[in-house]
Amino acid sequence: MYLILASQFESFIRTPLTIMLTLALGLVGAFTGCSSRSAPWRWGDDRHHPAHGLVTKNAILLLDRAACVCVSTATRRLEAILAAGPRSASGPSS
């Protein structure tokens, strides 16, 4: 998976590692969620696989949008990440 991400984003360090880190943080969140409601964690449970897919997709979309914002507006990295983040439910801001 790392090599696919590295070839897709043409970067061997920053972007693929960030995406892989979000998967690890998503797993920590899943453990925390299960333990907070006293639900057993089952490794073979198929309900966790779609959640990993959503976490990965979200990370890829946020990083891609932040990169586009950085290039198009020549802003700093932190400002681009904040601009790429969640928007209001009423739609895109103008």
Wavefront OBJ file of the C-alpha trace (Angstrom):
o trace
v 0.000 0.000 0.000
v 2.861 2.362 0.796
v 4.397 1.968 -2.669
v 1.045 2.611 -4.344
v 0.571 5.805 -2.327
v 4.159 6.872 -2.990
v 3.754 6.446 -6.743
v 0.342 8.131 -6.750
v 1.527 11.247 -4.918
v 5.083 11.224 -6.313
v 6.463 11.512 -2.798
v 8.189 8.864 -0.732
v 8.114 10.620 2.628
v 5.458 13.165 3.549
v 2.134 12.238 1.932
v 2.201 8.416 2.146
v 3.394 8.484 5.740
v 0.662 10.951 6.671
v -1.995 8.713 5.163
v -0.586 5.635 6.879
v -0.525 7.564 10.180
v -4.239 8.345 9.828
v -4.926 4.613 9.608
v -3.081 4.046 12.879
v -4.943 6.920 14.537
v -8.231 5.544 13.210
v -7.420 2.203 14.826
v -6.738 3.953 18.143
v -10.093 5.707 17.790
v -11.830 2.396 17.134
v -10.231 0.849 20.239
v -11.267 3.869 22.305
v -14.817 3.746 20.969
v -15.191 0.044 21.721
v -13.748 0.349 25.201
v -15.865 3.401 26.066
v -19.077 1.477 25.432
v -17.774 -1.833 26.806
v -18.108 -3.553 23.442
v -15.730 -6.398 22.653
v -13.152 -5.847 19.926
v -13.145 -8.610 17.344
v -10.253 -8.638 14.874
v -12.197 -10.692 12.356
v -15.204 -8.408 12.423
v -15.948 -7.086 8.930
v -17.501 -3.858 10.204
v -14.051 -2.325 10.719
v -12.930 -2.609 7.097
v -15.317 0.049 5.695
v -14.216 2.410 8.476
v -10.574 2.000 7.440
v -11.571 2.743 3.857
v -13.364 5.927 4.901
v -10.429 7.083 7.018
v -8.022 6.503 4.116
v -10.293 8.225 1.592
v -10.744 11.221 3.883
v -6.988 11.554 4.414
v -6.279 11.373 0.677
v -8.946 13.961 -0.152
v -7.810 16.382 2.569
v -4.155 16.154 1.561
v -4.971 16.559 -2.127
v -7.170 19.599 -1.472
v -4.529 21.140 0.809
v -1.930 20.673 -1.931
v -4.229 22.348 -4.474
v -4.883 25.266 -2.113
v -1.138 25.636 -1.506
v -0.387 25.765 -5.216
v -3.282 27.968 -6.314
v -3.108 30.606 -3.584
v 0.569 30.372 -2.569
v -0.363 30.084 1.100
v 1.611 28.456 3.853
v 1.079 24.784 4.632
v -0.888 25.270 7.874
v -3.268 27.769 6.271
v -3.820 25.397 3.349
v -4.608 22.503 5.695
v -7.104 24.630 7.627
v -8.697 25.783 4.372
v -8.990 22.190 3.151
v -10.666 21.010 6.345
v -14.356 20.512 7.072
v -16.815 23.020 5.718
v -20.248 24.046 6.868
v -23.269 21.922 5.971
v -24.676 24.752 3.842
v -22.149 24.085 1.096
v -18.820 25.392 -0.110
v -17.798 28.835 0.974
v -17.221 31.458 -1.666
l 1 2 3 4 5 6 7 8 9 10 11 12 13 14 15 16 17 18 19 20 21 22 23 24 25 26 27 28 29 30 31 32 33 34 35 36 37 38 39 40 41 42 43 44 45 46 47 48 49 50 51 52 53 54 55 56 57 58 59 60 61 62 63 64 65 66 67 68 69 70 71 72 73 74 75 76 77 78 79 80 81 82 83 84 85 86 87 88 89 90 91 92 93 94
